[in-house]
Amino acid sequence: MKPNLDNDAIKNNQSFFQWFKYKWSSDQLFSIAIALIIMIILQTLVLGFDYDSFGSWFQSWTNNWINILRNNAATAIVALGMTFVIMTGGIDLAVGSTLVVTGALSMMLLDTGTKGFLLAMGITGVPAFAITILVVLLFGYLLGSLIGVTITKGKVPPFIATLGAMMIFRSVTQHFMQGYNPKVPTEFLQIASFKIDNFMIMPIVYWAIIAFILYYVSKRTTFGRQIIAVGSNERAARLSGIHVEKVKLRVYALMGLLVSIAAIIQVSRIGSKDFSNAGRGMEMDAIAAAVVGGTNMMGGRGFILGTVYGMLIIAVMNNLLNLFGVPPFLREAFKGVIVIAAVLLQKKELTS
């Protein structure tokens, strides 16, 4: 008796759809990845195929993606830190202003003009770059620690503490940098502009390395498990022997460190900085990437890989809106809709 191939095909299709439905409803990373794939396909279709050859099309497609990733690398690094912050049940609204103040410090140290701090000491070239990077990283870490101390020791809610820090950092930076236009050495720009096989992908490389490290921290270390425990139930975490305040302090210090890395990348990529507008809205983009990537705003759950997906979704969406000619002011509305939808889906999952 011959097998009924049609019935077998129907059964296979049914089992596939059942599996897909199950994965979509139970695996949040899977559903986020599928949404990203759909957006990439849509983006590819919008870019079109009107090229002389497949090679020229692929080169254009690759260049477009490299530009997307490079332009969003700094924000993506901040979003990784924001994931840890939100997982503890906190928030950091000061990341944009921290980016400005650490970026300003790096430019003051490197300035090739008469006001250059390191130049006045006779330090130039690679030693000046190394000193600048170390000082800026330490300064960012200290600013994050200061916020963490305000929250843990001062018992100030994270929203208020970081809102205050946001206003203080930016206003102080603008005051001291008004009328001052430091010039960054062209050699320093190689940190972000160094070419690999004729592609300027160094910011993407930094993002990938940091994402891998934080993924490992979140999955394989005691600190990663403590972050989840503190965000899930702070009282239970304290009773189990976890030093809750220390965990939160380390998370905000890490946030400051990551922002300072993003500042170095931005300064070395652009070579200048608008101290009034630089970093504005970065906190919203970072929060959006984390939330779209499955991080629970109430704390206790978050995915570094999900945040990477979330950042890519937002980046592709911005690119699509640009290709469609949507006005810049309306693009933020689309981003807001995506964030609200992500939170609603999370709420539905938690209550189902």
Buried (B, 14 or more C-beta within 10 A) or exposed (E): EEEEEEEEEEEEEEEEEEEEEEBEEEEBBBBBBBBBEEBBEBBBEEBEEEBEEEEEBEEEBEEBBBEBBBBBBBBBBBBBBBBBBBBBBBBBBBBBBBBBBBBBBBBBBBBBEEEBBBBEEEBBEEEBBEBBBEBBBEBBBBBBBBBBBBBBEEEBEBEEBBBBBBEEBBEBBBEEBEEEEBBBBEBBBBBBBEEEEEEBBBBBEBBBEBBEEBBEBBEEEEBBEBBBBBBBBBEEBBEEEBBBBEBBBBBBBBBBBBBBBBBBBBBBBBBBBEBEEBBBEBBBBBBBBBBBBBBBBBBBBBBBBBBBBBBBBBBBBBBBBEBEEBEEEEBBEBBEEBBEEBBEBBEEBEEE
